[in-house]
Each structure stands twice: as structure tokens, then as C-alpha cells.
Amino acid sequence: MTTPSLSFGEAITCGQEVLVDCTLENIFECVTGRIPSSLESDTRRLRKLMAIDKAAYRKAKTKLPYIAGSVFNGGVRRLDSFLSAHYFILDIDHIELIDGQIPDQIVANPVVAMAFVSPSGEGIKVFCQLETPITDPSLFSALYKQFASEFADKVGLTGSLDLRTHDASRACFLAYDPQAYFNPTPVAIDWQSLEPLNSAPLQADTNPLGEGSASPTTAQNELNEVAYKAILKEINPNALVRRAKDVYVPQDLLEFMDLIPDLCKAANLEISQLNKIQYGVKVCAKQGYRLAELNVFYGKRGFSVIKSPKTGTDPALNSVLYDVIFNYLFPENKTIDIPLIDYLTQSN
């Protein structure tokens, strides 16, 4: 198995710096001081400066070495040069650290590949390895938010997680941490099983240098828009009505979306939901009391069909729905009952 790559740089204010490919083990050796550098003294000076002048701290922090969990065409860290992402790097801010130790609930989570205390000394950078690279920056952004929210819930740090670090080109500053945690054999994230959170179409990170402070993240069920407006008007005729969330679905996928009901009907499946999601379509079908669900996305590499692992769906019916959609989109390919990730692995 090829070791996943990250990109390492030392001059973040230089927009044309060519980054160097490195491994997570290289980064661990750097932050723990096993590779000689000035990182230890730089980190100590920064934390003293932060206590005196936070504005000066933010400026001085840009002198630190940094990494990105992605690789880029020509090594230049820009969204339009993005090739693939190999890690989710989570930013957990403003938590109480006891003796500079990474909290037990983070270390105990098997998906954590590495974690170290951030330059401020008041947060943690957490690295989680992807099972396969993500090559669409917009899909990366949506999947990052979903995974980060679920991770924060599991470790009990929902209010401390910064979801603004979802950009595929986002930089992460390094800091000296002799007690950093490293797991050489983490459980890699099967991102194909994640359901991307709805979000606005991706824009380049407007603050790639800052760590930022976290905002609490909450999961909310979307109200039916028509019903919501009707209720609101009855309660208060003069109230402002919120707008529906903007969801971007590529034109090719919109055209295919119109064909889905007929495809399912021909397979004796009844469509129960057909919803637009960010860069994709959620397809829910049923046959009697059995339920099936999958997502269809469209990105740089064309269509991808992903089964839903949601509780309550029928695995066999999920496979039927998957075959109906997949065989129409890829008529030359013969499929068997295996997840998409296994199919792609066998194809390469």
C-alpha cells in the first residue's frame, strides 16, 4: 500500500512556494524534535508573545513551518492546483489540556493517526487518514464537515471543533510537542460511506493563515419549506421568511435525475424521496416495507454511486437500487454485490 502524502512548506506568505511531499511519520518526527530544527524555540517564543500581544502572535505564527493534508499540481498550494486529499486535519480549539497531554478520548479513537498541541497551546490538531484519496475539492469540503461533526460528537468536543477548516487547500501550522500522539496503523476513513452535509458551493479559503476560534456545531432537521412559510405567516404575517439553502447540483446530474423515477419503476422500485444535495442527489426507494437509499455524485471524474449505510435500509434492496443506477451510468461494466470502494480498487 502506498504511504499517503502530505505537503510541507516553510514560507506560507509566499504564494508561489513549491511544497515538498512528506509522510505523516515525517511530521511526527518534526513536531517531537526528533528531526533537529528551531521549532521548539519558535513555539516557546510564540506562546510567550501570545500572552502579551495576540495580533503580533498571529503575524509571527506565519513564520512557522506548515503542512496541508493534500497534494497539488506543481506543489503550489492553491485550490485550482488541487490534485487529491489524503487526510482530514481537524482543528480543536480552546480546550483544557492537563500537563500538555492529548485528551484520552482522542487518543482512544482508532481513526486518529496523529495529534499534537497547536501553536497557541490552547488547542489540538488531529490527523485522520482517508482510505482512498478525495479528488474533488467540493466533495472534500462537504465530507470534511460531516466527518468532523460526527467525530466531535463521539469525543464530546462538539463546541470546540472549528468547521471553517474544511478547505482542501487549508494549511496547518506545526508546533513543537514532545508528547504528540502517533498511530502508525489507524483505521482509515471510508469516506464513500459518509453522507456529505449540505453546504454552499465551495469557495477558496478566505483566511488560510488563521486558526480561528470554534463555533458550536449542531445538526438540525430541515423543515419542509412550504409548511414552514405557511406556519410562519399564520403566526406572524409580517415576519421575514427564511430562504431555502442553496444547493449546487451539476447540470449533468440534474439531467440524469429526471430519469431516475422511470429507471426505478422498471425495476419494481417505488421512489419515496429524490432530493438534491450538495454536488449530488439522494435517492430513496422502497419495495413493500423494505427501504433503500444511495447517493449519486458528479465531480471531476464523472459520476459516482455510493450506497447508504443508514440504519433501517435493507442491504439487499440497497444492492438492487445500486445496480439499477450504476448499470445505467456505466453500461459496459459488470457489477457484483461489492461496495464502490472495492470496485474502484479492483479497477485500478
CORZI-V364292 format. One record per residue. N is the residue number from 1. RES is the residue in three letters. SS is DSSP state (H for helix, E for strand, C for the rest). OMEGA is omega in degrees with one decimal (NA if undefined). D_FIRST is the distance of its C-alpha to the first C-alpha in Angstrom with 2 decimals. Layout:
BEGIN
N:RES:SS:OMEGA:D_FIRST + N:RES:SS:OMEGA:D_FIRST
END
This chain:
BEGIN
1:MET:C:179.6:0.00 + 2:THR:C:178.7:3.80 + 3:THR:C:-179.3:6.37 + 4:PRO:C:-176.5:8.88 + 5:SER:C:167.9:12.14 + 6:LEU:E:178.6:15.71 + 7:SER:E:-175.6:18.94 + 8:PHE:E:177.6:21.46 + 9:GLY:E:-177.8:25.18 + 10:GLU:C:-177.1:28.49 + 11:ALA:C:-172.2:31.19 + 12:ILE:C:180.0:30.83 + 13:THR:C:176.4:34.40 + 14:CYS:C:-173.4:33.62 + 15:GLY:C:-177.3:32.62 + 16:GLN:C:179.4:31.30 + 17:GLU:C:176.7:29.16 + 18:VAL:E:-177.2:26.03 + 19:LEU:C:-177.9:23.14 + 20:VAL:E:175.1:20.56 + 21:ASP:E:177.8:16.77 + 22:CYS:E:178.0:15.71 + 23:THR:C:178.6:13.37 + 24:LEU:H:177.1:14.72 + 25:GLU:H:175.3:15.40 + 26:ASN:H:-179.1:17.50 + 27:ILE:H:178.2:19.45 + 28:PHE:H:178.9:20.06 + 29:GLU:H:179.0:21.46 + 30:CYS:H:-175.4:23.58 + 31:VAL:H:179.1:25.14 + 32:THR:C:177.3:25.88 + 33:GLY:C:178.9:27.60 + 34:ARG:C:170.5:25.51 + 35:ILE:C:-176.4:25.37 + 36:PRO:C:177.0:29.09 + 37:SER:C:178.8:30.29 + 38:SER:C:-174.1:33.16 + 39:LEU:H:-179.4:31.15 + 40:GLU:H:-178.6:33.02 + 41:SER:H:178.8:36.46 + 42:ASP:H:179.9:35.64 + 43:THR:H:-179.9:34.55 + 44:ARG:H:179.7:37.72 + 45:ARG:H:-179.9:39.94 + 46:LEU:H:-177.8:38.46 + 47:ARG:H:174.2:39.11 + 48:LYS:H:179.9:42.66 + 49:LEU:H:-179.1:43.16 + 50:MET:H:-179.6:42.00 + 51:ALA:H:-176.8:44.81 + 52:ILE:H:-173.2:47.32 + 53:ASP:C:-175.9:46.32 + 54:LYS:H:178.4:43.47 + 55:ALA:H:177.8:43.92 + 56:ALA:H:177.7:43.63 + 57:TYR:H:-177.9:40.54 + 58:ARG:H:178.9:38.78 + 59:LYS:H:-178.3:39.70 + 60:ALA:H:-178.4:38.71 + 61:LYS:H:-178.5:35.31 + 62:THR:C:176.5:34.30 + 63:LYS:C:-177.9:34.36 + 64:LEU:C:169.9:31.32 + 65:PRO:C:-175.7:27.84 + 66:TYR:E:176.7:25.60 + 67:ILE:E:170.4:22.16 + 68:ALA:E:-179.6:20.97 + 69:GLY:C:-177.7:17.92 + 70:SER:E:172.7:17.71 + 71:VAL:E:-170.2:17.59 + 72:PHE:E:177.0:20.70 + 73:ASN:H:-178.2:22.19 + 74:GLY:H:178.8:23.79 + 75:GLY:H:-178.2:22.63 + 76:VAL:E:-173.2:25.72 + 77:ARG:C:174.4:25.41 + 78:ARG:C:-177.8:27.33 + 79:LEU:H:-180.0:26.82 + 80:ASP:H:175.4:27.76 + 81:SER:H:-176.0:25.06 + 82:PHE:E:176.2:22.27 + 83:LEU:E:-177.8:19.12 + 84:SER:E:177.0:16.60 + 85:ALA:E:-177.5:16.29 + 86:HIS:E:-178.2:13.31 + 87:TYR:E:160.7:15.61 + 88:PHE:E:176.1:18.99 + 89:ILE:E:-176.5:21.23 + 90:LEU:E:-178.4:24.24 + 91:ASP:E:-179.7:27.58 + 92:ILE:E:-172.3:29.85 + 93:ASP:C:167.9:33.32 + 94:HIS:C:174.6:36.53 + 95:ILE:C:-178.3:35.70 + 96:GLU:C:179.0:37.42 + 97:LEU:C:179.2:35.40 + 98:ILE:C:-179.0:36.84 + 99:ASP:C:177.2:36.71 + 100:GLY:C:-176.8:33.82 + 101:GLN:C:172.3:31.49 + 102:ILE:C:-178.5:28.76 + 103:PRO:C:-176.4:30.29 + 104:ASP:H:-176.0:29.33 + 105:GLN:H:176.3:28.52 + 106:ILE:H:179.6:25.74 + 107:VAL:H:-176.8:24.26 + 108:ALA:C:-178.4:24.55 + 109:ASN:C:-172.9:22.58 + 110:PRO:C:-179.9:19.11 + 111:VAL:C:-178.5:17.60 + 112:VAL:E:179.3:18.75 + 113:ALA:E:178.8:16.17 + 114:MET:E:175.6:18.97 + 115:ALA:E:175.0:22.66 + 116:PHE:E:179.4:25.48 + 117:VAL:E:-175.2:29.14 + 118:SER:C:-178.3:29.94 + 119:PRO:C:-179.3:32.30 + 120:SER:C:-175.0:35.28 + 121:GLY:C:-175.6:34.80 + 122:GLU:C:-179.2:35.48 + 123:GLY:C:-177.1:32.09 + 124:ILE:E:171.1:28.41 + 125:LYS:E:-176.3:25.26 + 126:VAL:E:-177.5:22.52 + 127:PHE:E:178.2:18.84 + 128:CYS:E:-173.7:16.85 + 129:GLN:E:176.2:13.24 + 130:LEU:E:-179.5:12.89 + 131:GLU:E:173.9:10.67 + 132:THR:E:-178.4:10.79 + 133:PRO:E:171.5:12.81 + 134:ILE:E:-174.4:16.57 + 135:THR:C:177.8:18.35 + 136:ASP:C:-176.1:21.91 + 137:PRO:H:179.0:23.54 + 138:SER:H:176.5:26.21 + 139:LEU:H:176.9:23.95 + 140:PHE:H:-177.5:22.01 + 141:SER:H:-179.2:25.42 + 142:ALA:H:179.5:26.54 + 143:LEU:H:178.4:23.42 + 144:TYR:H:-178.5:23.46 + 145:LYS:H:179.9:27.07 + 146:GLN:H:-178.6:26.51 + 147:PHE:H:-178.0:23.69 + 148:ALA:H:178.9:25.61 + 149:SER:H:179.3:28.77 + 150:GLU:H:179.9:27.30 + 151:PHE:H:-179.3:25.68 + 152:ALA:H:177.6:29.04 + 153:ASP:H:-176.4:30.89 + 154:LYS:H:-176.6:28.79 + 155:VAL:H:176.3:29.28 + 156:GLY:C:-178.1:32.87 + 157:LEU:C:-176.0:32.65 + 158:THR:H:-176.6:33.40 + 159:GLY:H:-176.7:36.14 + 160:SER:H:-176.0:34.12 + 161:LEU:E:180.0:31.13 + 162:ASP:C:-178.9:31.43 + 163:LEU:H:178.8:30.38 + 164:ARG:H:-177.9:31.38 + 165:THR:H:-175.0:28.03 + 166:HIS:C:-177.6:26.50 + 167:ASP:C:-178.3:26.37 + 168:ALA:C:179.6:22.99 + 169:SER:C:-175.5:24.32 + 170:ARG:C:178.1:25.69 + 171:ALA:C:177.6:25.72 + 172:CYS:E:179.8:25.46 + 173:PHE:E:178.3:27.62 + 174:LEU:C:177.1:26.57 + 175:ALA:C:178.9:28.99 + 176:TYR:C:177.7:29.51 + 177:ASP:C:-177.8:28.76 + 178:PRO:C:-179.7:28.78 + 179:GLN:C:179.8:28.08 + 180:ALA:C:-179.1:25.00 + 181:TYR:E:178.0:22.59 + 182:PHE:E:177.7:18.92 + 183:ASN:C:-176.5:16.54 + 184:PRO:C:-179.0:13.24 + 185:THR:C:179.7:12.14 + 186:PRO:C:171.2:13.79 + 187:VAL:C:-177.7:14.13 + 188:ALA:C:-176.7:12.49 + 189:ILE:E:173.8:15.23 + 190:ASP:C:-174.1:15.59 + 191:TRP:H:178.3:17.80 + 192:GLN:H:-178.2:18.82 + 193:SER:H:178.6:21.02 + 194:LEU:C:174.4:22.77 + 195:GLU:C:-175.7:26.14 + 196:PRO:C:173.9:26.71 + 197:LEU:C:174.2:29.89 + 198:ASN:C:178.9:32.62 + 199:SER:C:178.9:33.11 + 200:ALA:C:176.4:34.94 + 201:PRO:C:-171.6:33.38 + 202:LEU:C:171.7:31.08 + 203:GLN:C:178.8:32.75 + 204:ALA:C:178.9:31.49 + 205:ASP:C:-177.4:31.56 + 206:THR:C:178.9:35.15 + 207:ASN:C:-173.6:34.62 + 208:PRO:C:-175.9:31.32 + 209:LEU:C:-171.7:32.75 + 210:GLY:C:175.4:34.07 + 211:GLU:C:177.2:32.59 + 212:GLY:C:176.3:35.34 + 213:SER:C:-172.5:36.66 + 214:ALA:C:171.8:35.37 + 215:SER:C:179.5:37.22 + 216:PRO:C:178.2:37.29 + 217:THR:C:-179.9:35.23 + 218:THR:C:176.7:36.79 + 219:ALA:C:-178.2:35.95 + 220:GLN:C:175.6:38.96 + 221:ASN:C:179.7:39.86 + 222:GLU:C:173.9:41.16 + 223:LEU:C:171.1:44.81 + 224:ASN:C:-170.8:46.06 + 225:GLU:H:-179.0:47.33 + 226:VAL:H:179.7:50.59 + 227:ALA:H:-179.6:51.47 + 228:TYR:H:-178.5:50.70 + 229:LYS:H:-179.3:53.02 + 230:ALA:H:179.7:55.74 + 231:ILE:H:-178.2:55.69 + 232:LEU:H:-179.5:55.64 + 233:LYS:H:179.6:58.56 + 234:GLU:H:-179.5:60.56 + 235:ILE:H:-176.4:60.06 + 236:ASN:C:-177.3:60.67 + 237:PRO:C:-177.3:61.74 + 238:ASN:C:-176.5:61.29 + 239:ALA:C:174.7:57.78 + 240:LEU:C:179.9:55.02 + 241:VAL:C:-179.1:52.48 + 242:ARG:C:176.5:48.82 + 243:ARG:C:175.9:46.87 + 244:ALA:C:177.7:43.97 + 245:LYS:C:175.5:40.50 + 246:ASP:C:178.0:39.39 + 247:VAL:C:-179.6:36.46 + 248:TYR:C:175.9:35.04 + 249:VAL:C:-179.6:34.05 + 250:PRO:C:-176.2:33.39 + 251:GLN:H:179.4:36.21 + 252:ASP:H:-179.4:34.14 + 253:LEU:H:176.7:33.18 + 254:LEU:H:179.7:36.81 + 255:GLU:H:178.1:38.00 + 256:PHE:H:-179.2:35.63 + 257:MET:H:-179.9:36.66 + 258:ASP:H:-177.3:40.19 + 259:LEU:H:-171.7:39.07 + 260:ILE:H:-179.4:37.22 + 261:PRO:H:-179.8:40.42 + 262:ASP:H:177.7:41.60 + 263:LEU:H:-179.1:38.26 + 264:CYS:H:179.5:38.25 + 265:LYS:H:179.4:41.94 + 266:ALA:H:179.2:41.42 + 267:ALA:C:179.3:38.95 + 268:ASN:C:175.4:41.50 + 269:LEU:C:178.9:39.62 + 270:GLU:E:178.8:41.57 + 271:ILE:E:176.1:40.16 + 272:SER:E:175.8:40.83 + 273:GLN:E:174.5:39.11 + 274:LEU:E:-170.6:37.79 + 275:ASN:E:173.0:36.98 + 276:LYS:E:172.3:35.69 + 277:ILE:E:-175.5:32.91 + 278:GLN:C:-180.0:31.38 + 279:TYR:C:-178.4:29.84 + 280:GLY:E:178.2:30.01 + 281:VAL:E:173.8:32.21 + 282:LYS:E:-178.8:32.29 + 283:VAL:E:176.3:33.61 + 284:CYS:E:-178.7:35.34 + 285:ALA:E:178.7:37.07 + 286:LYS:E:176.1:39.00 + 287:GLN:E:-171.6:40.56 + 288:GLY:C:179.3:43.32 + 289:TYR:C:-177.0:42.11 + 290:ARG:E:-177.1:38.40 + 291:LEU:E:176.4:36.33 + 292:ALA:E:-179.8:33.23 + 293:GLU:E:172.7:31.39 + 294:LEU:E:177.2:28.67 + 295:ASN:E:175.1:27.97 + 296:VAL:E:179.5:27.88 + 297:PHE:E:175.4:26.64 + 298:TYR:E:-178.9:27.16 + 299:GLY:E:-177.1:25.30 + 300:LYS:C:-176.6:24.27 + 301:ARG:C:179.5:22.37 + 302:GLY:E:-176.4:25.31 + 303:PHE:E:168.1:25.68 + 304:SER:E:-177.5:23.27 + 305:VAL:E:-173.0:24.50 + 306:ILE:E:176.9:23.35 + 307:LYS:E:176.6:24.87 + 308:SER:C:176.8:26.47 + 309:PRO:C:-172.2:25.86 + 310:LYS:C:176.9:29.29 + 311:THR:C:179.5:31.48 + 312:GLY:C:176.0:34.38 + 313:THR:C:-178.6:32.75 + 314:ASP:C:-177.3:32.76 + 315:PRO:H:-178.9:29.35 + 316:ALA:H:179.3:31.06 + 317:LEU:H:173.5:32.91 + 318:ASN:H:-179.9:29.83 + 319:SER:H:177.9:28.36 + 320:VAL:H:179.4:31.66 + 321:LEU:H:178.7:31.75 + 322:TYR:H:-178.7:28.16 + 323:ASP:H:179.5:29.05 + 324:VAL:H:-177.3:32.26 + 325:ILE:H:-174.8:30.68 + 326:PHE:H:-177.0:27.53 + 327:ASN:H:175.9:29.56 + 328:TYR:H:-178.1:32.05 + 329:LEU:H:-177.3:29.60 + 330:PHE:C:-172.2:27.52 + 331:PRO:C:-177.8:30.20 + 332:GLU:C:-177.2:28.49 + 333:ASN:C:175.3:25.48 + 334:LYS:C:-175.7:25.97 + 335:THR:C:170.7:24.41 + 336:ILE:C:-173.0:24.13 + 337:ASP:C:176.5:24.08 + 338:ILE:C:178.2:20.46 + 339:PRO:C:-179.1:19.32 + 340:LEU:H:-176.8:18.61 + 341:ILE:H:178.5:15.00 + 342:ASP:H:179.0:14.44 + 343:TYR:H:-178.8:16.67 + 344:LEU:H:179.8:14.89 + 345:THR:H:-179.9:11.51 + 346:GLN:H:-176.9:13.66 + 347:SER:H:-175.7:15.54 + 348:ASN:C:NA:12.96
END
